[in-house]
Amino acid sequence: MYKTVRLIILLLTVSPLAQAALPAIVSGQPVPSLAPMVDKVKPGVVNIATSSRSRSVQSNPLLNDPFFRYFFGVPEQQQQESRPQSLGTGVIVNADKGLIITNHHVINGADKIHITLNDGREVMAELIGSDAKADVAVLKIKADNLTALDMADSDKVRVGDFVVAVGNPYGLNQTVTSGIVSALGRSGLGIEDFENFIQTDASINPGNSGGALVDLNGHLIGMNTAILAPGGSGGNVGIGFAIPINMIRQIVDQLVEFGEVKRGLLGISIQNMSRELAQAFNIPQNKGVVIANVDDGSPADKAGIKVGDVLVAVDGRKVGNASELKNIIGMLRVGVDVELTVVRDGSKKRLTATIKESRQQKVDGQRFSKRLSGALLGTVEDDARSKQTYLFVYDVKPGSAAWYGRLRKGDLILSVNKRKVRNLDELAGVISSKEEPLLLSIQRGRESFFVLMK
């Protein structure tokens, strides 16, 4: 018999106080210590607490009468503000401008963001911008004598490098733990849309979200974001994940400039290279991605990309799999030119494409029908010239109504109740009631079939 252990990815937020110092001398002799480096890093790490306004329900039925409220000047609902709760950590990255980075999930839904600095000062923060897809947010505070952490080049981090995590687990301010880099480029975990995590065994726990992962020089290499915990216990088991600072730097630049991240579109469908495909395409290694489809009129089409090409590098940066390509293209600014290295018929070609802005709207299917609840729906453009679009299932939450209705990520919904749908507006026009059964025509890869969702 095999014992199954359930592993759950946990985002590292909580709700508060401890500080420790290492001895510098033992028996009159200096000993190796991280204390000097930690003393330099701590002022750049802050505690984040948030509060939000909630509407209280009126108990007196008269208060539900609009005429009563009008004549007596009673507000519809009373607003109450929650007390600040310690949720996570932030890192000062620009002392002059007062810029702080943290995770999107730390400040999501907050009306007020409270910052406690290392020296005990408390200030309010302004949200500059937040990106849910990469789980990065930028805050701004007004305060003097701030200390920012220097950023390292996270592309130069190697497995086995020593690292130190600084944060506020369980509200225990300025907690320091150490470990090594366990792995690089972790993806496919389902934590974020864009994943390229540094994995570490430095102990991080709920409340470490948004905290610093630094090298032995005290330079910032990543931002702690999540842990892998057995059975949903929430405790650390030596598997933690941090977003690389090089990835964060690109996101921060856009959030500061635009207040949002404008992601690029190349216009291709891809699949990972396998050993068999490598042999078929005369590629000496099973690295890169195979171009399965090129949208007409897309940046890839205009650059000369062909179906069957194997994309192996973007701007000289090697592409090992589909997740890596998604991260690279997703972080590029709209309008920039990129050099694409492809292998075609056994020889390399270098092509140039101009990244186009993606304007995909994604909504939960619950807006249209309770039977589509849990499905993230949107429109994909097949032909940039004719504007031919399809209704696309970007994601399906396991255990949701849509999941049990047999919808899956990557499905194309061709028709609903025997009426063709090509976008969200047409879907809304077809469904007359959220309660009605739905007959969906689905295309999944090369398969086409009907699904009846009762």
Secondary structure, DSSP 8 states (H G I E B T S, - for coil): ------EEEEE------------SEETTEE---SHHHHHHHGGGEEEEEEE-EEEE---SGGGG-HHHHHHHT--SSEEEE---EEEEEEEEEETTTTEEEE-HHHHTT-SEEEEE-TTS-EEEEEEEEEETTTTEEEEE---SS-----B--GGG--TT-EEEEEE-GGG-TTEEEEEEEEEEEE--SSS-SS--EEEE-S---TT-TT-EEE-TT--EEEEEEEEEEETT-----S-EEEEEHHHHHHHHHHHHHHSS--BEE--EEEEE--HHHHHHTT-SSS-SEEEEEE-BTSHHHHHT--TT-EEEEETTEE--SHHHHHHHHHTSBTT-EEEEEEEETTEEEEEEEE-EE----EEEGGGT-GGGTTEEEEEEEEETTTTEEEEEEEEE-TTSHHHHTT--TT-EEEEETTEE--SHHHHHHH---TTS-EEEEEEETTEEEEEEE-
